[in-house]
Amino acid sequence: AGRAATPTIIGEKMFTQEGLYSPNFYCLHATNGSYVWGLQLAETGISPAVYCKDVLLINTASCTLYAIQASTGKLLWSKWLASYVYSTPSADGESVFVVYSHGGYPVTVSFDLKTGEFNWMQRVDNEAIACPVVDGDEVHVASQNGTYYVFNKDTGKLIKQSTTHKAVSSPTLTKDKIYLTATVGVSERLLVLDRKTLKVEKKYPTSMNSLKISGVRNVDETDQMNFNGSHPIVYKNKVVLTTDASKIMAFDVASERLLWKKSIVANSDQMPIVANDRVMITSKSGRVMSYDIMTGNAQLVKQVTGDIEGQPI
């Protein structure tokens, strides 16, 4: 049924699609795989599912936003968005945030989580990289043109934007900083921006050859929905992790020093995850790798036969 996206696990339940060309979506028991409920959507090309307050939110590539009750599989509401959708939805406790083309113009839109009622709409210059990122009273959108937007979560008012930093990843937000991979000159760098001003506070010294979204419309929308690229992971405000086309790197947050780097070729839907002070990532060759977060000491967890699809969790 084509490539599968990352499943979503909440408690003892796993929510997963059947594959790129299937409209089927399932809830399974996470530890034994037994069937809990299933639902057939009207389209294929299902995005990863976002969970919030017993609601699962899913985009389909062509072309609908679905809100599904996670406990029962009941369809709560749906919205036709556009002929093609290239990103995954985001949510907080009250609202859903999506980016799509409306009347030929890319927009960021907010709907009510429970009812699907329209809240607000704001234009942006291109489709989003991966998804909007919601934190506090702000919605952050990095566009595929590299423009960075910050909107008020409740009103949609544009708080600030910047075309200075050409984003190639979605952001990671802390209380007062934004971690972002961006094009600087002819290569990519990991940047730290001041959250209030969007000015560069730090520019990590190591150049990267980041994976990028192709931008080919009507062709690779599901790859764009699943795109993680060089999305940075900040661990306990001590270590920041990122990948590019050929390696994984760990930096000391305070000093910007490169702690370690290891060669690995990962798919564009992969990013590092951290558990028990170790970093996990999978490669195109089927290796499941684990690294000590401070030293980079490597351990092969498993060599998988066949292609690995989706993000490990």
One Martini backbone bead per residue (centre of mass of N, CA, C, O) as a GRO file, in nm:
protein
  313
    1ALA     BB    1   0.051   0.066   0.010
    2GLY     BB    2   0.304   0.194   0.058
    3ARG     BB    3   0.428   0.423   0.239
    4ALA     BB    4   0.481   0.480   0.582
    5ALA     BB    5   0.411   0.652   0.851
    6THR     BB    6   0.419   0.770   1.152
    7PRO     BB    7   0.322   0.672   1.440
    8THR     BB    8   0.088   0.692   1.720
    9ILE     BB    9   0.146   0.704   2.080
   10ILE     BB   10  -0.108   0.636   2.340
   11GLY     BB   11  -0.015   0.462   2.562
   12GLU     BB   12  -0.168   0.152   2.446
   13LYS     BB   13  -0.193   0.313   2.172
   14MET     BB   14  -0.200   0.278   1.809
   15PHE     BB   15  -0.173   0.509   1.534
   16THR     BB   16  -0.239   0.405   1.186
   17GLN     BB   17  -0.157   0.358   0.878
   18GLU     BB   18  -0.130   0.155   0.580
   19GLY     BB   19  -0.062   0.369   0.345
   20LEU     BB   20  -0.036   0.579   0.082
   21TYR     BB   21  -0.280   0.408  -0.096
   22SER     BB   22  -0.452   0.420   0.168
   23PRO     BB   23  -0.762   0.499   0.359
   24ASN     BB   24  -0.663   0.349   0.609
   25PHE     BB   25  -0.734   0.358   0.969
   26TYR     BB   26  -0.576   0.274   1.293
   27CYS     BB   27  -0.635   0.102   1.604
   28LEU     BB   28  -0.389  -0.031   1.824
   29HIS     BB   29  -0.225  -0.233   2.018
   30ALA     BB   30   0.099  -0.160   2.110
   31THR     BB   31   0.202  -0.458   2.224
   32ASN     BB   32   0.012  -0.673   2.019
   33GLY     BB   33  -0.172  -0.553   1.764
   34SER     BB   34  -0.452  -0.531   1.828
   35TYR     BB   35  -0.772  -0.459   1.750
   36VAL     BB   36  -0.989  -0.168   1.790
   37TRP     BB   37  -0.999   0.032   1.526
   38GLY     BB   38  -1.156   0.155   1.214
   39LEU     BB   39  -1.097   0.373   0.916
   40GLN     BB   40  -1.242   0.521   0.623
   41LEU     BB   41  -1.136   0.738   0.412
   42ALA     BB   42  -1.166   0.945   0.120
   43GLU     BB   43  -0.846   0.932   0.122
   44THR     BB   44  -0.518   0.947   0.059
   45GLY     BB   45  -0.233   1.045   0.205
   46ILE     BB   46  -0.153   1.013   0.512
   47SER     BB   47  -0.076   1.164   0.785
   48PRO     BB   48   0.032   1.220   1.063
   49ALA     BB   49  -0.083   1.201   1.389
   50VAL     BB   50  -0.255   1.425   1.604
   51TYR     BB   51  -0.274   1.471   1.959
   52CYS     BB   52  -0.578   1.604   2.141
   53LYS     BB   53  -0.806   1.547   2.360
   54ASP     BB   54  -0.912   1.280   2.200
   55VAL     BB   55  -0.783   1.399   1.928
   56LEU     BB   56  -0.744   1.332   1.587
   57LEU     BB   57  -0.516   1.466   1.340
   58ILE     BB   58  -0.565   1.477   0.974
   59ASN     BB   59  -0.404   1.474   0.671
   60THR     BB   60  -0.459   1.483   0.325
   61ALA     BB   61  -0.319   1.530   0.024
   62SER     BB   62  -0.630   1.477  -0.111
   63CYS     BB   63  -0.774   1.733   0.096
   64THR     BB   64  -0.807   1.671   0.423
   65LEU     BB   65  -0.939   1.749   0.744
   66TYR     BB   66  -0.930   1.542   1.038
   67ALA     BB   67  -1.153   1.460   1.319
   68ILE     BB   68  -1.086   1.212   1.571
   69GLN     BB   69  -1.187   0.991   1.799
   70ALA     BB   70  -0.965   0.802   1.976
   71SER     BB   71  -1.148   0.600   2.151
   72THR     BB   72  -1.362   0.524   1.882
   73GLY     BB   73  -1.341   0.653   1.568
   74LYS     BB   74  -1.501   0.901   1.549
   75LEU     BB   75  -1.627   1.140   1.345
   76LEU     BB   76  -1.634   1.483   1.407
   77TRP     BB   77  -1.470   1.624   1.157
   78SER     BB   78  -1.438   1.807   0.835
   79LYS     BB   79  -1.198   1.953   0.583
   80TRP     BB   80  -1.170   2.107   0.296
   81LEU     BB   81  -0.875   2.258   0.161
   82ALA     BB   82  -0.724   2.121  -0.103
   83SER     BB   83  -0.587   1.966  -0.367
   84TYR     BB   84  -0.317   2.010  -0.194
   85VAL     BB   85  -0.124   1.874   0.083
   86TYR     BB   86   0.208   1.951   0.268
   87SER     BB   87   0.107   1.910   0.573
   88THR     BB   88   0.088   1.902   0.918
   89PRO     BB   89  -0.086   1.927   1.184
   90SER     BB   90  -0.173   2.136   1.464
   91ALA     BB   91  -0.201   2.166   1.837
   92ASP     BB   92  -0.403   2.248   2.102
   93GLY     BB   93  -0.658   2.266   2.342
   94GLU     BB   94  -0.844   2.446   2.107
   95SER     BB   95  -0.667   2.421   1.833
   96VAL     BB   96  -0.609   2.427   1.479
   97PHE     BB   97  -0.316   2.404   1.253
   98VAL     BB   98  -0.284   2.512   0.907
   99VAL     BB   99  -0.133   2.460   0.577
  100TYR     BB  100  -0.251   2.615   0.266
  101SER     BB  101  -0.425   2.654  -0.035
  102HIS     BB  102  -0.613   2.964  -0.092
  103GLY     BB  103  -0.695   3.070  -0.389
  104GLY     BB  104  -0.364   3.043  -0.453
  105TYR     BB  105  -0.291   3.097  -0.142
  106PRO     BB  106  -0.099   3.081   0.117
  107VAL     BB  107  -0.204   2.956   0.448
  108THR     BB  108  -0.289   3.024   0.784
  109VAL     BB  109  -0.502   2.814   0.994
  110SER     BB  110  -0.781   2.827   1.228
  111PHE     BB  111  -0.944   2.579   1.431
  112ASP     BB  112  -1.163   2.420   1.611
  113LEU     BB  113  -1.115   2.128   1.770
  114LYS     BB  114  -1.423   2.023   1.821
  115THR     BB  115  -1.584   2.170   1.551
  116GLY     BB  116  -1.423   2.340   1.307
  117GLU     BB  117  -1.433   2.625   1.352
  118PHE     BB  118  -1.356   2.923   1.241
  119ASN     BB  119  -1.100   3.166   1.328
  120TRP     BB  120  -0.836   3.206   1.119
  121MET     BB  121  -0.643   3.400   0.860
  122GLN     BB  122  -0.308   3.380   0.700
  123ARG     BB  123  -0.070   3.485   0.500
  124VAL     BB  124   0.179   3.326   0.301
  125ASP     BB  125   0.457   3.245   0.074
  126ASN     BB  126   0.424   2.931   0.159
  127GLU     BB  127   0.462   2.645   0.240
  128ALA     BB  128   0.530   2.439   0.491
  129ILE     BB  129   0.757   2.311   0.714
  130ALA     BB  130   0.573   2.039   0.798
  131CYS     BB  131   0.473   2.251   1.053
  132PRO     BB  132   0.331   2.402   1.285
  133VAL     BB  133   0.432   2.583   1.589
  134VAL     BB  134   0.321   2.551   1.928
  135ASP     BB  135   0.357   2.821   2.183
  136GLY     BB  136   0.165   2.938   2.387
  137ASP     BB  137   0.065   3.239   2.202
  138GLU     BB  138   0.215   3.086   1.952
  139VAL     BB  139   0.277   3.071   1.590
  140HIS     BB  140   0.508   2.883   1.398
  141VAL     BB  141   0.638   2.954   1.058
  142ALA     BB  142   0.814   2.773   0.811
  143SER     BB  143   0.887   2.828   0.496
  144GLN     BB  144   0.987   2.718   0.176
  145ASN     BB  145   1.130   3.013   0.139
  146GLY     BB  146   1.239   3.084   0.457
  147THR     BB  147   1.020   3.214   0.608
  148TYR     BB  148   0.941   3.377   0.924
  149TYR     BB  149   0.661   3.318   1.146
  150VAL     BB  150   0.451   3.506   1.391
  151PHE     BB  151   0.154   3.421   1.565
  152ASN     BB  152  -0.133   3.464   1.712
  153LYS     BB  153  -0.325   3.210   1.833
  154ASP     BB  154  -0.612   3.363   1.868
  155THR     BB  155  -0.605   3.603   1.623
  156GLY     BB  156  -0.354   3.595   1.392
  157LYS     BB  157  -0.158   3.798   1.447
  158LEU     BB  158   0.119   3.951   1.332
  159ILE     BB  159   0.414   3.980   1.511
  160LYS     BB  160   0.642   3.841   1.317
  161GLN     BB  161   0.913   3.861   1.065
  162SER     BB  162   1.156   3.676   0.844
  163THR     BB  163   1.412   3.689   0.563
  164THR     BB  164   1.709   3.641   0.669
  165HIS     BB  165   1.637   3.340   0.741
  166LYS     BB  166   1.676   3.041   0.559
  167ALA     BB  167   1.476   2.804   0.610
  168VAL     BB  168   1.509   2.417   0.639
  169SER     BB  169   1.342   2.407   0.908
  170SER     BB  170   1.187   2.343   1.173
  171PRO     BB  171   1.129   2.448   1.487
  172THR     BB  172   1.275   2.496   1.816
  173LEU     BB  173   1.135   2.569   2.135
  174THR     BB  174   1.190   2.793   2.388
  175LYS     BB  175   1.137   3.036   2.604
  176ASP     BB  176   1.380   3.241   2.436
  177LYS     BB  177   1.424   3.035   2.186
  178ILE     BB  178   1.543   2.949   1.846
  179TYR     BB  179   1.579   2.655   1.664
  180LEU     BB  180   1.761   2.656   1.342
  181THR     BB  181   1.782   2.563   1.011
  182ALA     BB  182   1.998   2.748   0.780
  183THR     BB  183   2.089   2.948   0.524
  184VAL     BB  184   2.449   3.024   0.487
  185GLY     BB  185   2.514   3.098   0.198
  186VAL     BB  186   2.626   2.772   0.079
  187SER     BB  187   2.513   2.674   0.355
  188GLU     BB  188   2.438   2.517   0.665
  189ARG     BB  189   2.302   2.621   0.985
  190LEU     BB  190   2.292   2.643   1.325
  191LEU     BB  191   2.048   2.838   1.492
  192VAL     BB  192   2.001   3.114   1.726
  193LEU     BB  193   1.712   3.280   1.831
  194ASP     BB  194   1.543   3.542   1.931
  195ARG     BB  195   1.213   3.535   2.020
  196LYS     BB  196   1.149   3.852   2.010
  197THR     BB  197   1.341   3.939   1.733
  198LEU     BB  198   1.498   3.717   1.537
  199LYS     BB  199   1.783   3.729   1.624
  200VAL     BB  200   2.106   3.635   1.620
  201GLU     BB  201   2.291   3.461   1.875
  202LYS     BB  202   2.373   3.192   1.715
  203LYS     BB  203   2.644   3.021   1.522
  204TYR     BB  204   2.721   2.732   1.434
  205PRO     BB  205   3.029   2.626   1.291
  206THR     BB  206   2.901   2.389   1.139
  207SER     BB  207   2.862   2.268   0.840
  208MET     BB  208   2.587   2.184   0.616
  209ASN     BB  209   2.399   1.922   0.423
  210SER     BB  210   2.089   1.960   0.385
  211LEU     BB  211   1.790   1.854   0.379
  212LYS     BB  212   1.533   1.909   0.127
  213ILE     BB  213   1.271   2.041  -0.019
  214SER     BB  214   1.174   2.024  -0.349
  215GLY     BB  215   0.883   2.164  -0.443
  216VAL     BB  216   0.713   1.953  -0.595
  217ARG     BB  217   0.419   1.975  -0.721
  218ASN     BB  218   0.193   1.704  -0.718
  219VAL     BB  219   0.407   1.469  -0.599
  220ASP     BB  220   0.550   1.510  -0.275
  221GLU     BB  221   0.346   1.558  -0.031
  222THR     BB  222   0.411   1.322   0.171
  223ASP     BB  223   0.709   1.393   0.213
  224GLN     BB  224   0.640   1.672   0.337
  225MET     BB  225   0.473   1.575   0.578
  226ASN     BB  226   0.742   1.391   0.680
  227PHE     BB  227   0.936   1.615   0.722
  228ASN     BB  228   1.261   1.682   0.902
  229GLY     BB  229   1.550   1.681   0.841
  230SER     BB  230   1.720   1.944   1.038
  231HIS     BB  231   1.580   1.909   1.298
  232PRO     BB  232   1.610   2.022   1.612
  233ILE     BB  233   1.737   1.885   1.929
  234VAL     BB  234   1.667   1.968   2.267
  235TYR     BB  235   1.858   1.867   2.563
  236LYS     BB  236   1.825   2.011   2.862
  237ASN     BB  237   1.994   2.261   2.761
  238LYS     BB  238   2.279   2.100   2.656
  239VAL     BB  239   2.185   1.950   2.386
  240VAL     BB  240   2.223   1.954   2.025
  241LEU     BB  241   2.050   1.797   1.752
  242THR     BB  242   2.155   1.690   1.415
  243THR     BB  243   2.104   1.654   1.060
  244ASP     BB  244   2.213   1.536   0.746
  245ALA     BB  245   2.299   1.373   0.453
  246SER     BB  246   2.565   1.218   0.638
  247LYS     BB  247   2.496   1.317   0.949
  248ILE     BB  248   2.545   1.329   1.302
  249MET     BB  249   2.502   1.589   1.560
  250ALA     BB  250   2.667   1.732   1.859
  251PHE     BB  251   2.600   2.009   2.080
  252ASP     BB  252   2.693   2.254   2.287
  253VAL     BB  253   2.493   2.499   2.397
  254ALA     BB  254   2.688   2.705   2.539
  255SER     BB  255   2.966   2.677   2.342
  256GLU     BB  256   2.912   2.531   2.044
  257ARG     BB  257   3.043   2.267   2.063
  258LEU     BB  258   3.154   1.987   1.910
  259LEU     BB  259   3.114   1.672   2.036
  260TRP     BB  260   2.989   1.506   1.778
  261LYS     BB  261   3.026   1.280   1.487
  262LYS     BB  262   2.829   1.077   1.250
  263SER     BB  263   2.789   0.852   1.010
  264ILE     BB  264   2.471   0.898   0.831
  265VAL     BB  265   2.192   0.776   0.630
  266ALA     BB  266   1.890   0.939   0.616
  267ASN     BB  267   1.583   1.005   0.601
  268SER     BB  268   1.366   1.285   0.575
  269ASP     BB  269   1.181   1.151   0.828
  270GLN     BB  270   1.428   1.190   1.011
  271MET     BB  271   1.518   1.200   1.364
  272PRO     BB  272   1.628   1.241   1.658
  273ILE     BB  273   1.616   1.047   1.959
  274VAL     BB  274   1.559   1.039   2.323
  275ALA     BB  275   1.690   0.781   2.558
  276ASN     BB  276   1.868   0.734   2.826
  277ASP     BB  277   2.109   0.917   2.707
  278ARG     BB  278   2.021   0.833   2.411
  279VAL     BB  279   2.060   0.813   2.059
  280MET     BB  280   1.819   0.771   1.797
  281ILE     BB  281   1.860   0.611   1.467
  282THR     BB  282   1.790   0.566   1.122
  283SER     BB  283   1.873   0.406   0.822
  284LYS     BB  284   1.869   0.328   0.487
  285SER     BB  285   2.019   0.037   0.556
  286GLY     BB  286   1.869  -0.059   0.848
  287ARG     BB  287   1.992   0.090   1.084
  288VAL     BB  288   1.989   0.081   1.440
  289MET     BB  289   2.095   0.356   1.631
  290SER     BB  290   2.321   0.422   1.917
  291TYR     BB  291   2.406   0.712   2.125
  292ASP     BB  292   2.592   0.883   2.320
  293ILE     BB  293   2.520   1.209   2.399
  294MET     BB  294   2.827   1.298   2.485
  295THR     BB  295   3.029   1.090   2.298
  296GLY     BB  296   2.906   0.889   2.057
  297ASN     BB  297   2.883   0.613   2.138
  298ALA     BB  298   2.835   0.323   1.949
  299GLN     BB  299   2.528   0.126   1.868
  300LEU     BB  300   2.396  -0.165   1.742
  301VAL     BB  301   2.069  -0.270   1.762
  302LYS     BB  302   1.976  -0.310   1.444
  303GLN     BB  303   1.931  -0.512   1.154
  304VAL     BB  304   1.723  -0.439   0.889
  305THR     BB  305   1.509  -0.588   0.671
  306GLY     BB  306   1.465  -0.346   0.473
  307ASP     BB  307   1.261  -0.075   0.488
  308ILE     BB  308   1.245   0.217   0.665
  309GLU     BB  309   0.943   0.361   0.801
  310GLY     BB  310   0.950   0.623   0.959
  311GLN     BB  311   0.949   0.725   1.287
  312PRO     BB  312   1.090   0.666   1.567
  313ILE     BB  313   0.944   0.598   1.926
   0.00000   0.00000   0.00000
